[in-house]
């Protein structure tokens, strides 16, 4: 996760996207933005996907 300074208590926007999924795996990218447009955090998560039986 990328870390960015943010201490003023203002609400933030969470923007998430999934650029790829296949072969039982998925990737999720997300950014957290301040109201004034500063990037506060970047997050990446890889997931394993399976069907329930």
C-alpha positions in Angstrom: 0.0 0.0 0.0 1.3 3.5 -0.8 1.0 5.8 2.2 0.4 9.5 1.9 0.0 12.1 4.7 -3.6 13.1 5.5 -4.5 14.5 8.9 -7.3 17.1 8.5 -10.3 14.7 9.2 -12.0 15.4 5.8 -14.0 12.7 4.0 -12.2 10.8 1.3 -13.3 9.0 -1.9 -12.5 5.3 -2.4 -12.2 4.4 -6.1 -11.9 0.7 -6.9 -11.3 -1.2 -10.2 -10.7 -4.8 -11.2 -8.5 -4.8 -14.3 -8.2 -8.6 -14.6 -9.9 -11.8 -13.5 -9.4 -15.3 -15.0 -8.0 -18.7 -14.3 -9.3 -18.7 -10.8 -7.5 -15.5 -9.9 -8.5 -11.8 -9.7 -6.8 -8.5 -9.2 -8.3 -5.4 -7.5 -6.7 -2.0 -7.4 -8.0 0.9 -5.3 -7.1 4.5 -4.5 -8.3 6.8 -1.7 -8.5 10.5 -2.7 -9.0 13.6 -0.5 -11.7 16.2 -1.4 -9.0 18.5 -2.8 -7.7 15.8 -5.2 -4.7 14.5 -3.3 -3.9 10.8 -3.5 -4.0 9.5 0.1 -3.4 5.7 -0.3 -3.1 3.1 -3.1 -4.1 -0.5 -2.4 -3.6 -3.7 -4.4 -5.3 -7.1 -3.6 -5.0 -10.4 -5.4 -7.8 -12.9 -4.8 -8.4 -16.6 -5.5 -11.8 -17.3 -7.0 -13.6 -20.7 -6.8 -17.1 -22.0 -7.3 -19.0 -23.3 -4.3 -20.0 -26.9 -4.7 
